[in-house]
Amino acid sequence: MNDFVDGTAFNNEQGNRSRKLFAAVVLAALDDAIADDKKYGNGPEQIARWARSRDGREVLSCAGIDPNERVVAGLMEFVSKGIRTSVALSREESERRSAAQAAAEAKAA
């Protein structure tokens, strides 16, 4: 019984590490599309083409993301904002966005 629990825990950890690896691939694809958008102006189309491709759908699925059109639209919107993933995921950017939202809500009230 103890071996079964250890094996299940190990498999779960392996699965979590695998999902994180594929999530990193998705973030790299977003950064590449943002760079294309700044250089050529076609970033949202590039990420949409990748996300709809067989490889893109496979990577999104392995990252734990359902590869549907709503996700593709979200990826396109993210790329069109032009904020790199490392900046978007940073604490400073999160605090800046929450402060801007609070200021907008205070102004509206």
N, C-alpha and C positions, 0 to 999 in steps of 0.2 A: 504494500500500500504506500509506503514511504517513497519508494522509487517512482511510483506513478505520479505522486504530487511533485516531486523534484523534476521529473520529465515534463510535466505540464507547465510548471513555472518557467523552466528553461525555454520551452517552445514559445510561451507568451512573451518572454523577454526578447527572443529572437525576432518575433513578429513586430514588436514595438520598435526595435532597432531598424528593421527593414522599412517600416512606415516612415521613420524619421529620415532615412536615407533618400527615399523617393520624394519626400516633402522637400528636401534640399534640392533635388533635381528640378522640382516645380519652381522653387524660388530662383534658381539659376536661369530657368527659361524665362521667367518674368523679367529678371535683370537684363537678359539678352534682348528681349523685346523692347524694353525701355531704352536701351542703347540704340537699337534700330530706329526707334521713334525719334530720338534726338538727332540721329545722323541722317536718316532717309525719310522720316515722317510716316512710316508704315508699321509702327509697332503693334497697334491693336489688331491689325489684319494678320500680322505674323503670329501673334499668340493665339488668335482664333484658329488659324490654319493648323498650328501645332496641336492645339487642344482637341480639334476635330479629327486629327489623323489617328491612325491605329496605334502608333507608338505613344502619342500624347494621351489617348484614352487609357492605354495600359498603365502609363506612369501615374496618371491621376488616380486610377483605381487602386494601384499599389500604395499610393500615399494616403488612401482612405477617403478620397474625394470622389463623389459621384460625378462622372463626366457627362453632364447634361447641358442643355443650352443655357440654362440659368447660370451655371458655373462659367461657361464660356463668356457670357455677357459680363459677369463680374470680373473675370480676368482682363477683358478688354477695357473695362472702366478703370481698373487699377493701373494698367499700362498707360492709359491716356492721361492720368494724373501726373505721371512722370516722376513719382517719388520712388527712389530705389528701395528694395526690400529691406536692406540693412537699416536704412533711415526710418522706414515705416514701422519697423518692429522695435525701434529703440525706445527707451523710456522717455527721453526728451521730447520726441515727436508725439508720443502718447499724451504727455502732460500739456504740450502746446495745443493739441487738438481739443483736449478737454477744457482748457482755459478759454479757447476760442468759442467753444460751444456754450460754456457758461456765460460768456460775455454776450453772445447772441441771444440767449434766453433772457438775460437781464434787460437787454435793450428792447426785446419784444414785450416784456411785461410792463 
